[in-house]
Amino acid sequence: MGRRLGAGADDGGHHGLMVGLSGKFIALVGPKTILVVGLSVLAAVLVMLSRLPADGDFVADVLPASLLAAFGMSLAYIPATMVGVSGARPEETGLASGLINTTYQVGSAVGLAAMVAVAAANQSGSAEAADLLPGFKAAFSGAAVVAAAGAVLALIGLRSGKAAMAPAE
């Protein structure tokens, strides 16, 4: 029996789909382009989320942005991992992969803490949705700046095409 997309939380169906798509895109244009596109999509989605109305609708306002964010993150994470591991000697790829994943986890935790601090600093203190919204908007705007900065750094700092996957000399 074939696998169903989304058949279970731990079946990896959606991950396999994105790995397959990212792999095809990377083969066409190289990891640098896909990484820059992924981070740019993520920045654009965060800007969309920073403009949510107080009376917004989940299906119309949040769900499309969430799906686009997942797409952008997948496009960014996979080539970033590939480029990071490609510079390692074969016997060091496990170490490189572990460092990349650890950095990703620590960076996510620190980034979340920073955006929570931004959100808290930009709300009125009331628990009403309308009073919390400015804080969330500020946090999404801050995260958009970080994603856009990552796209710019990848654009200027990585080699293009297959050269990005070649080990550094």
Buried (B, 14 or more C-beta within 10 A) or exposed (E): EEEEEEEEEEEEBBEEBBEEBBBEBBEEEBBBBBBBBBBBBBBBBBBBBBEBEEEEEEEEBBEEBEEBBBBBBBBBBBBBBBBBBBBBEEEEBEEBBEBBEEEBEEEEEEBEEBBEEBBEEBBEEEEEEEEBBBBBBBBBBBBBEBBBEBBBEBBEEBBEEEEBBEEEE
